[in-house]
Amino acid sequence: MFSFSKFYSASTLQEAYDELLKNKKNIILGGTSYLRMENTNYNTAIDLSNLSLSYIREEDNFIHIGAMTSFRDVEVSPIINNLFSGVLSSSVEHIIGVQFRNNVTVGATVFSKYGFSDLIPALLAMETTVVLFNEGEISLEDYLAREGKTRDILVEIKIRKVEGKGSFQSIRKSKTDYAITNTAVTKSQDGFRVAVGVRPSKAVLAYKAMEILNSADEINEDIINEACEALNEIKYSSNMRGTGEYRAAVSKVLVKKAIMEVL
Ligand SMILES: Cc1cc2nc3c(=O)[nH]c(=O)nc-3n(C[C@H](O)[C@H](O)[C@H](O)COP(=O)(O)OP(=O)(O)OC[C@H]3O[C@@H](n4cnc5c(N)ncnc54)[C@H](O)[C@@H]3O)c2cc1C
């Protein structure tokens, strides 16, 4: 279990950020599910609960999801369920159980770039922007491509509103385990986006597969197979849940299934 010496309930984001920078051992609290698995002693734990960061809002061109929004809120939101066939809801609805999903937060998950995440590939398959308090806006793609974490606070994510279909697919050894690998595919007027997660490192876009799909005059089984073969560009590796070779093989099957679902 993690511990901390002081608890700081921030009244503004500026206060939270100033407090974060005061000491390397100060941390932001999300739902604390992941922090509770650590054995680290922190200095000040900064709580964002009073900053009204739990929301899902639909505006003209974007859907805004606040950092403190829970996975459960994402799962049941009509706004999210209407977006790309509810691909984001599908990505989280099987994670552990309702009580757990009521607690874990979108902000902590995206900020931490967890390689095992089910949420992140689904966000990557849509056009998602990360809004950081100090740094401002950055595309999720660029944010994930960066190594390490900055000392900042994730305020919200923004998903560009586009009409389209989406599919999330994953494989796991048991229902409540982390995925061995996963994928999310979307298709809209802008074309296909194919994201692959749990490689087991951070999720990436499958650029070659997208190029094949997006330049084809017609999507048929040959084109889909060609796109799936192009997943060889992605680096998969091994951990206790599966080998890199197994992940690479299964990923092709999951991506094919997801493409067929969005046609
Ligand atoms: C037992 C267990 C099983 C899980 N299984 C899965 C699974 O199958 N699939 C899946 O996708 N996920 C899974 N997760 C991960 C989970 O879904 C969340 O991604 C994770 O718990 C982080 O969310 P949290 O709110 O608990 O974060 P916390 O534990 O509160 O924080 C995690 C980190 O994020 C930082 N942080 C929090 N909020 C912010 C913010 N706004 N800005 C900047 N930094 C911030 C914290 O300082 C900390 O470093 C699992 C987690 C656990 C504990």
Ligand as a Chemical Component Dictionary entry (heavy atoms), coordinates in Angstrom:
data_LIG
# 
_chem_comp.id                   LIG 
_chem_comp.type                 NON-POLYMER 
_chem_comp.pdbx_formal_charge   0 
_chem_comp.three_letter_code    LIG 
# 
loop_
_chem_comp_atom.comp_id 
_chem_comp_atom.atom_id 
_chem_comp_atom.alt_atom_id 
_chem_comp_atom.type_symbol 
_chem_comp_atom.charge 
_chem_comp_atom.model_Cartn_x 
_chem_comp_atom.model_Cartn_y 
_chem_comp_atom.model_Cartn_z 
_chem_comp_atom.pdbx_ordinal 
LIG C1  C1  C 0 -5.770 -4.676 -10.131 1  
LIG C2  C2  C 0 -5.877 -3.807 -11.348 2  
LIG C3  C3  C 0 -6.275 -4.369 -12.555 3  
LIG C4  C4  C 0 -6.383 -3.572 -13.709 4  
LIG N1  N1  N 0 -6.790 -4.148 -14.881 5  
LIG C5  C5  C 0 -6.896 -3.363 -15.994 6  
LIG C6  C6  C 0 -7.323 -3.919 -17.254 7  
LIG O1  O1  O 0 -7.588 -5.106 -17.402 8  
LIG N2  N2  N 0 -7.410 -3.065 -18.310 9  
LIG C7  C7  C 0 -7.121 -1.730 -18.215 10 
LIG O2  O2  O 0 -7.234 -1.022 -19.195 11 
LIG N3  N3  N 0 -6.718 -1.195 -17.042 12 
LIG C8  C8  C 0 -6.597 -1.973 -15.940 13 
LIG N4  N4  N 0 -6.154 -1.415 -14.772 14 
LIG C9  C9  C 0 -5.773 0.014  -14.758 15 
LIG C10 C10 C 0 -6.934 0.922  -14.413 16 
LIG O3  O3  O 0 -7.933 0.793  -15.391 17 
LIG C11 C11 C 0 -6.468 2.390  -14.340 18 
LIG O4  O4  O 0 -5.872 2.715  -15.572 19 
LIG C12 C12 C 0 -5.454 2.614  -13.240 20 
LIG O5  O5  O 0 -5.934 2.047  -12.029 21 
LIG C13 C13 C 0 -5.177 4.109  -13.025 22 
LIG O6  O6  O 0 -6.321 4.779  -12.627 23 
LIG P1  P1  P 0 -6.495 5.346  -11.145 24 
LIG O7  O7  O 0 -7.598 6.356  -11.213 25 
LIG O8  O8  O 0 -6.599 4.234  -10.194 26 
LIG O9  O9  O 0 -5.081 6.117  -10.951 27 
LIG P2  P2  P 0 -4.209 6.412  -9.652  28 
LIG O10 O10 O 0 -3.782 5.136  -9.037  29 
LIG O11 O11 O 0 -4.897 7.384  -8.772  30 
LIG O12 O12 O 0 -2.970 7.166  -10.331 31 
LIG C14 C14 C 0 -2.096 6.511  -11.215 32 
LIG C15 C15 C 0 -0.983 7.501  -11.609 33 
LIG O13 O13 O 0 -1.517 8.596  -12.335 34 
LIG C16 C16 C 0 -1.192 9.861  -11.713 35 
LIG N5  N5  N 0 -2.340 10.752 -11.933 36 
LIG C17 C17 C 0 -3.615 10.554 -11.548 37 
LIG N6  N6  N 0 -4.424 11.504 -12.057 38 
LIG C18 C18 C 0 -3.626 12.363 -12.744 39 
LIG C19 C19 C 0 -3.872 13.560 -13.500 40 
LIG N7  N7  N 0 -5.097 14.067 -13.676 41 
LIG N8  N8  N 0 -2.808 14.183 -14.067 42 
LIG C20 C20 C 0 -1.559 13.681 -13.911 43 
LIG N9  N9  N 0 -1.272 12.548 -13.214 44 
LIG C21 C21 C 0 -2.296 11.896 -12.653 45 
LIG C22 C22 C 0 -0.946 9.497  -10.264 46 
LIG O14 O14 O 0 -0.100 10.452 -9.631  47 
LIG C23 C23 C 0 -0.273 8.129  -10.408 48 
LIG O15 O15 O 0 1.081  8.283  -10.741 49 
LIG C24 C24 C 0 -6.043 -2.191 -13.631 50 
LIG C25 C25 C 0 -5.645 -1.628 -12.415 51 
LIG C26 C26 C 0 -5.567 -2.406 -11.267 52 
LIG C27 C27 C 0 -5.170 -1.758 -9.976  53 
# 
loop_
_chem_comp_bond.comp_id 
_chem_comp_bond.atom_id_1 
_chem_comp_bond.atom_id_2 
_chem_comp_bond.value_order 
_chem_comp_bond.pdbx_ordinal 
LIG C1  C2  SING 1  
LIG C2  C3  SING 2  
LIG C2  C26 DOUB 3  
LIG C3  C4  DOUB 4  
LIG C4  N1  SING 5  
LIG C4  C24 SING 6  
LIG N1  C5  DOUB 7  
LIG C5  C6  SING 8  
LIG C5  C8  SING 9  
LIG C6  O1  DOUB 10 
LIG C6  N2  SING 11 
LIG N2  C7  SING 12 
LIG C7  O2  DOUB 13 
LIG C7  N3  SING 14 
LIG N3  C8  DOUB 15 
LIG C8  N4  SING 16 
LIG N4  C9  SING 17 
LIG N4  C24 SING 18 
LIG C9  C10 SING 19 
LIG C10 O3  SING 20 
LIG C10 C11 SING 21 
LIG C11 O4  SING 22 
LIG C11 C12 SING 23 
LIG C12 O5  SING 24 
LIG C12 C13 SING 25 
LIG C13 O6  SING 26 
LIG O6  P1  SING 27 
LIG P1  O7  DOUB 28 
LIG P1  O8  SING 29 
LIG P1  O9  SING 30 
LIG O9  P2  SING 31 
LIG P2  O10 DOUB 32 
LIG P2  O11 SING 33 
LIG P2  O12 SING 34 
LIG O12 C14 SING 35 
LIG C14 C15 SING 36 
LIG C15 O13 SING 37 
LIG C15 C23 SING 38 
LIG O13 C16 SING 39 
LIG C16 N5  SING 40 
LIG C16 C22 SING 41 
LIG N5  C17 SING 42 
LIG N5  C21 SING 43 
LIG C17 N6  DOUB 44 
LIG N6  C18 SING 45 
LIG C18 C19 SING 46 
LIG C18 C21 DOUB 47 
LIG C19 N7  SING 48 
LIG C19 N8  DOUB 49 
LIG N8  C20 SING 50 
LIG C20 N9  DOUB 51 
LIG N9  C21 SING 52 
LIG C22 O14 SING 53 
LIG C22 C23 SING 54 
LIG C23 O15 SING 55 
LIG C24 C25 DOUB 56 
LIG C25 C26 SING 57 
LIG C26 C27 SING 58 
# 
